[in-house]
């Protein structure tokens, strides 16, 4: 999970926890308050109906029984409650259902009401088959109890009313949580956007763009981190450029004295008698001068290849491969080594100038150093979806897997006979990287080594 979504999860989780801690007890309190409100409202309505029932229960002549029935039926229809008006003997005289004339004197709540007490609560109902919520109040005329009024609801209906109130609280909590998620996403995006820019700058530097810097905005910890990163990048750029400049300058300055020394050794060899034992020492010194010259040339090439700016151009790799193989064939012919080429008519890739030539030359040169007389070297070019592939196969001794992994390191040499500078494959790797490509070594089907380079199209 990315940092952005971890931040969103933390912020939303914290909001959900706060809502849970707040709303669970609040919901419980709201249920209690709502139940009390419902019972209070029912009791008020029951007393209102009781007041309208006094004349009927007193048995006064001309009492409007029909009016009482209308009130009871209307209330029952409007509220879905069951309303019964009971006389002092416990007999139903008016009801919103068909219970008129029934004896309710055995009902506990009716007994309480006829004793002059208003009661409310719930009990099991065999008639409904579920708990019953009730309110029962006495009908008084002065101190005399004339009867009682009872309002009843199934417990499920009361719960539905209470739950509708609590549901509103849950909806509000849900809206709050959604709002918190939106705000968390915006906040996390703002934070991670700056971190991503810092990461992008680090990746640019890792890819060789030493001029890349992080954007500094604000005055918080991320801004301080960006400033520290830029300070570090400045120092790294200074050190790397100093090292590159030193390597280039030193290599360039060494070329002249090495060339002069080689000429003097050649002159000394010409002045010596062929039988002079010192001739062997001069020849060995000239070989060392040649090795130093190759080392200096490699350092200069690396200094150029590692530059921060690279002009990439379109190159016909197939044509370059044919040209370079033609140049190497005479040297291979001296040892009866066939240098062959297998390339299509055209294979265009993008690379820094002269990179393809140097890659092929280094691969072929290394192969010629190790293949036996009478063997073959094949330079092949293939067009693939991932780019243009260059392969150089030989019939030499090859390299173990662990050596193939290290072969592109600078100054690494697989042979310890004093030959080579250890920079040829390092130059190849630098040129391929500067061109946006890759290099690697593998085992050849011919039993020797397969040196590969892939360049972008």
C-alpha positions in Angstrom: 0.0 0.0 0.0 1.4 3.4 -1.0 2.0 6.2 1.6 -0.9 8.2 0.2 -3.4 5.4 0.9 -1.9 4.6 4.3 -2.4 8.2 5.3 -6.0 8.1 4.1 -6.6 4.8 6.0 -5.1 6.4 9.2 -7.2 9.6 9.0 -10.4 7.8 8.1 -9.8 5.1 10.8 -9.2 7.8 13.4 -12.4 9.6 12.4 -14.3 6.3 12.5 -13.0 5.6 16.0 -14.0 9.0 17.2 -17.5 8.5 15.7 -17.8 5.1 17.2 -16.8 6.3 20.7 -19.1 9.2 20.4 -22.1 7.7 18.7 -22.5 4.4 20.5 -23.4 5.9 23.9 -25.2 8.8 22.1 -27.4 6.2 20.2 -28.1 4.4 23.4 -29.1 7.7 25.1 -31.2 8.7 22.1 -33.1 5.5 22.3 -33.9 6.0 25.9 -35.0 9.6 25.4 -37.1 8.6 22.4 -38.8 5.9 24.3 -39.5 8.3 27.2 -40.9 10.8 24.7 -43.2 8.2 23.1 -44.5 7.1 26.5 -45.1 10.7 27.6 -46.9 11.5 24.3 -49.1 8.4 24.7 -49.9 9.2 28.2 -50.9 12.7 27.3 -53.1 11.4 24.5 -54.6 8.9 26.9 -55.5 11.6 29.4 -57.0 13.6 26.6 -59.3 10.7 25.5 -60.1 10.1 29.2 -61.4 13.7 29.5 -63.7 13.1 26.6 -64.9 9.9 28.1 -66.2 11.3 31.5 -69.7 12.1 30.4 -70.2 8.7 28.7 -68.8 6.8 31.7 -70.9 8.8 34.2 -74.0 7.6 32.3 -75.4 11.1 31.8 -78.5 11.4 29.7 -77.7 12.8 26.3 -74.0 11.8 26.5 -72.6 11.7 23.0 -71.4 8.1 22.7 -71.1 8.4 19.0 -68.7 11.4 19.4 -66.5 9.3 21.7 -66.4 6.4 19.2 -65.4 8.8 16.5 -62.5 10.2 18.5 -61.4 6.7 19.5 -61.6 5.4 15.9 -59.9 8.5 14.5 -57.0 8.2 16.9 -56.6 4.5 16.2 -56.6 5.1 12.4 -54.1 8.0 12.6 -51.6 6.4 14.9 -52.1 2.6 14.4 -52.7 2.4 18.2 -55.3 0.2 19.7 -57.6 2.4 22.0 -60.0 1.0 24.5 -62.2 2.9 27.0 -63.3 0.8 30.0 -65.9 1.5 32.6 -65.4 0.9 36.3 -66.3 -2.7 36.0 -63.6 -3.4 33.4 -66.0 -3.7 30.5 -65.0 -2.0 27.2 -67.4 0.7 26.2 -65.5 2.2 23.3 -62.7 0.8 21.2 -60.8 1.3 18.0 -61.1 -2.5 17.3 -63.9 -4.9 17.8 -63.4 -5.5 21.6 -66.5 -3.5 22.7 -68.3 -5.4 25.5 -65.3 -7.5 26.4 -64.2 -7.8 30.0 -60.6 -6.4 30.5 -60.7 -6.4 34.3 -58.1 -9.2 34.4 -55.5 -7.1 32.6 -52.8 -6.0 35.0 -52.6 -2.5 33.6 -56.4 -2.0 33.7 -56.4 -3.0 37.3 -53.7 -0.5 38.1 -55.6 2.3 36.2 -59.0 1.4 37.9 -57.1 1.8 41.2 -56.4 5.4 40.2 -52.8 5.0 39.0 -51.4 5.9 35.5 -49.1 3.1 34.3 -46.9 2.4 31.2 -44.6 -0.4 30.1 -44.6 -3.5 28.1 -45.7 -7.1 28.5 -46.2 -10.2 26.5 -49.4 -10.4 24.5 -51.0 -13.7 23.6 -53.3 -12.0 21.2 -50.5 -10.3 19.2 -48.0 -13.0 19.7 -45.3 -10.4 20.5 -44.4 -7.9 23.3 -47.0 -5.1 23.8 -46.3 -1.5 24.8 -49.1 0.1 26.7 -50.2 3.2 28.5 -53.2 3.0 30.9 -54.7 6.0 32.8 -57.7 6.4 35.0 -60.8 8.4 34.1 -61.6 10.6 37.0 -64.5 12.8 38.0 -63.2 14.5 41.1 -61.9 11.8 43.4 -64.0 9.1 41.8 -62.5 6.7 39.2 -65.1 6.2 36.5 -63.0 3.9 34.3 -59.8 3.8 32.4 -58.3 4.4 28.9 -55.6 2.2 27.5 -53.5 2.8 24.4 -51.4 -0.1 23.1 -48.8 -0.7 20.3 -46.9 -3.7 19.2 -43.3 -3.4 20.5 -42.1 -3.7 16.9 -43.9 -0.5 15.8 -42.4 1.5 18.7 -39.0 0.1 17.9 -39.4 1.2 14.3 -40.1 4.7 15.4 -37.1 4.7 17.7 -34.9 3.2 15.1 -35.9 5.8 12.6 -34.6 8.5 15.0 -31.4 6.5 15.6 -31.0 5.9 11.9 -30.8 9.7 11.4 -27.8 9.7 13.7 -26.1 6.9 11.8 -26.7 8.7 8.5 -25.1 11.8 10.0 -22.2 9.7 11.1 -21.9 8.2 7.6 -21.9 11.6 6.0 -19.2 12.7 8.4 -17.1 9.6 7.6 -17.4 10.2 3.8 -16.5 13.9 4.3 -13.5 12.8 6.4 -12.5 10.4 3.7 -12.6 13.1 1.0 -10.6 15.5 3.2 -8.1 12.7 4.0 -7.6 12.0 0.3 -7.0 15.7 -0.4 -4.6 16.1 2.5 -2.8 12.8 1.7 -2.5 13.9 -2.0 -1.0 17.2 -1.0 1.5 15.6 1.3 2.5 12.7 -1.0 2.7 14.9 -4.0 5.6 16.7 -2.5 7.2 13.5 -1.4 6.8 12.1 -4.9 8.5 15.1 -6.3 11.4 14.5 -3.9 11.5 10.9 -5.0 11.5 11.8 -8.7 14.4 14.2 -8.1 16.3 11.3 -6.4 15.5 9.0 -9.3 16.7 11.6 -11.8 20.0 11.9 -10.0 20.3 8.1 -9.8 19.8 8.0 -13.6 22.7 10.5 -14.1 20.9 13.9 -14.1 23.0 15.5 -11.4 21.4 18.9 -12.0 18.0 17.6 -10.8 16.7 19.2 -7.6 13.7 18.9 -5.3 11.1 21.6 -5.2 11.1 23.5 -1.9 7.8 24.9 -0.8 6.4 25.8 2.6 8.3 25.7 5.9 7.4 22.3 7.3 9.4 19.2 7.8 9.1 18.1 4.1 10.4 21.5 3.0 13.4 21.0 5.3 13.9 17.5 3.9 13.9 19.0 0.4 16.4 21.6 1.3 18.7 19.0 2.9 18.3 16.8 -0.2 19.3 19.7 -2.5 22.3 20.5 -0.4 23.4 16.8 -0.6 22.8 16.8 -4.4 24.9 19.9 -4.8 27.8 18.3 -2.9 27.4 15.0 -4.9 27.4 16.9 -8.2 30.5 18.9 -7.2 32.4 15.7 -6.1 31.4 13.7 -9.3 32.2 16.6 -11.6 35.5 17.1 -9.9 36.3 13.4 -10.2 35.3 13.4 -13.9 37.3 16.5 -14.6 40.3 15.1 -12.8 40.1 11.8 -14.7 39.8 13.6 -18.0 42.5 16.1 -17.3 44.9 13.6 -15.9 44.4 11.2 -18.8 44.9 13.9 -21.3 48.1 15.2 -19.6 49.5 11.6 -19.4 49.1 11.0 -23.2 52.0 13.3 -24.2 54.7 12.0 -21.8 53.7 8.4 -22.6 53.9 9.0 -26.3 57.3 10.6 -25.8 58.5 7.7 -23.6 57.4 5.2 -26.2 59.3 7.0 -29.0 62.5 7.1 -26.9 62.1 3.4 -26.2 61.7 2.7 -29.9 64.8 4.8 -30.6 66.7 3.0 -27.9 65.7 -0.4 -29.4 66.9 0.7 -32.8 70.3 1.7 -31.4 70.8 -1.7 -29.7 72.4 -4.7 -31.1 69.9 -7.5 -31.7 71.9 -9.8 -29.4 71.9 -7.3 -26.6 70.1 -8.9 -23.6 68.7 -5.4 -22.7 66.5 -5.6 -25.9 64.1 -7.9 -24.0 63.8 -5.4 -21.2 63.1 -2.6 -23.6 60.4 -4.7 -25.4 58.8 -5.4 -22.0 58.9 -1.7 -21.2 57.3 -0.9 -24.5 54.5 -3.4 -23.8 53.9 -1.7 -20.4 53.8 1.7 -22.2 51.2 0.3 -24.6 49.1 -1.0 -21.7 49.3 2.4 -20.0 48.3 4.1 -23.2 45.3 1.9 -23.5 44.4 2.6 -19.9 44.7 6.4 -20.5 42.6 6.1 -23.6 40.0 4.1 -21.7 39.9 6.7 -18.9 39.4 9.5 -21.5 36.6 7.6 -23.1 34.9 6.9 -19.8 35.1 10.6 -18.9 33.4 11.5 -22.1 30.8 8.7 -21.8 29.9 9.7 -18.2 29.1 13.3 -19.1 25.7 14.6 -18.0 24.6 15.7 -21.4 24.3 13.2 -24.3 23.2 13.9 -27.8 21.4 10.8 -29.0 21.2 10.2 -32.8 19.7 7.7 -35.1 22.2 5.0 -36.2 21.8 2.1 -38.7 23.3 -0.6 -36.4 23.2 -3.2 -39.3 25.4 -1.0 -41.5 27.8 -0.2 -38.7 28.1 -3.9 -37.8 29.0 -4.8 -41.4 31.5 -2.0 -41.6 33.2 -3.0 -38.3 33.3 -6.7 -39.2 35.0 -5.8 -42.5 37.6 -3.8 -40.6 38.3 -6.7 -38.2 38.5 -9.5 -40.8 42.1 -8.9 -41.8 43.2 -9.0 -38.2 41.2 -12.2 -37.6 42.6 -13.7 -40.8 46.2 -13.5 -39.4 45.1 -16.2 -36.9 42.7 -18.0 -39.3 39.8 -16.7 -37.2 36.6 -16.0 -39.2 34.8 -12.8 -38.2 31.3 -13.0 -39.5 28.3 -10.8 -39.6 24.5 -11.6 -39.6 22.4 -8.5 -39.9 19.2 -7.3 -41.6 19.3 -4.8 -44.4 18.7 -1.9 -41.9 18.2 -1.8 -38.2 17.9 1.8 -36.8 18.5 2.5 -33.1 19.2 5.6 -31.1 22.6 6.0 -29.5 25.3 8.6 -28.7 27.6 9.2 -31.6 30.2 6.4 -32.1 28.7 4.3 -29.4 27.7 1.4 -31.7 31.2 1.3 -33.3 32.9 1.3 -29.9 30.6 -1.4 -28.5 31.2 -3.7 -31.4 34.9 -3.0 -31.5 35.3 -3.8 -27.8 33.3 -7.0 -28.0 35.2 -8.2 -31.0 38.6 -7.2 -29.6 37.9 -9.1 -26.4 36.8 -12.1 -28.4 39.9 -12.1 -30.5 42.1 -12.1 -27.4 40.7 -15.4 -26.1 39.5 -17.5 -29.1 41.8 -20.2 -30.4 43.2 -20.1 -33.9 40.9 -21.4 -36.6 37.7 -20.5 -34.7 34.8 -18.1 -35.4 33.4 -14.8 -34.1 29.9 -13.9 -35.2 28.5 -10.3 -34.9 24.7 -10.5 -35.2 22.0 -7.8 -35.2 18.4 -8.4 -34.4 15.3 -6.1 -34.3 13.1 -6.8 -31.3 10.1 -5.0 -29.7 12.4 -3.9 -26.9 15.0 -2.4 -29.2 17.9 -3.4 -31.5 19.9 -6.3 -30.1 23.7 -6.6 -30.8 25.3 -10.0 -30.1 28.9 -11.1 -30.4 29.4 -14.9 -30.1 32.8 -16.6 -29.9 34.2 -20.1 -29.5 36.6 -19.1 -26.7 36.7 -20.5 -23.1 33.8 -18.3 -21.9 33.4 -17.0 -18.4 31.8 -18.4 -15.2 28.5 -16.9 -14.2 30.0 -15.0 -11.3 32.7 -13.4 -13.6 30.0 -12.4 -16.1 28.3 -10.4 -13.4 31.5 -8.5 -12.6 32.9 -8.1 -16.1 31.5 -4.6 -16.6 33.1 -3.3 -13.5 36.0 -0.8 -14.0 39.5 -2.2 -13.9 38.2 -5.8 -13.6 40.1 -8.3 -15.7 39.3 -11.9 -16.1 42.8 -12.8 -17.2 45.7 -12.1 -14.9 48.4 -12.2 -17.6 49.0 -8.4 -17.5 47.0 -7.8 -20.8 44.1 -5.4 -21.1 43.3 -2.3 -19.1 40.1 -3.6 -17.5 38.2 -0.6 -18.9 36.9 -1.9 -22.3 33.7 -3.4 -21.0 33.2 -0.5 -18.6 33.3 1.8 -21.6 30.8 -0.4 -23.3 28.4 -0.2 -20.3 28.8 3.6 -20.0 28.1 4.1 -23.7 25.0 1.9 -23.7 23.7 3.5 -20.5 24.3 7.0 -22.0 22.2 5.8 -25.0 19.4 4.5 -22.9 20.3 0.9 -23.5 21.6 -2.2 -21.5 24.5 -4.6 -21.8 25.1 -8.1 -20.4 27.1 -11.3 -21.0 25.8 -14.8 -21.5 26.9 -18.2 -22.5 27.1 -18.7 -26.2 25.5 -21.6 -28.0 29.0 -22.1 -29.5 30.4 -22.9 -26.1 32.2 -19.6 -25.6 30.9 -16.1 -24.5 27.9 -14.2 -25.9 28.3 -10.4 -25.4 25.1 -8.5 -25.8 23.9 -4.9 -26.0 20.4 -3.6 -26.6 19.8 -0.1 -27.8 16.4 1.7 -28.0 14.8 2.2 -31.4 
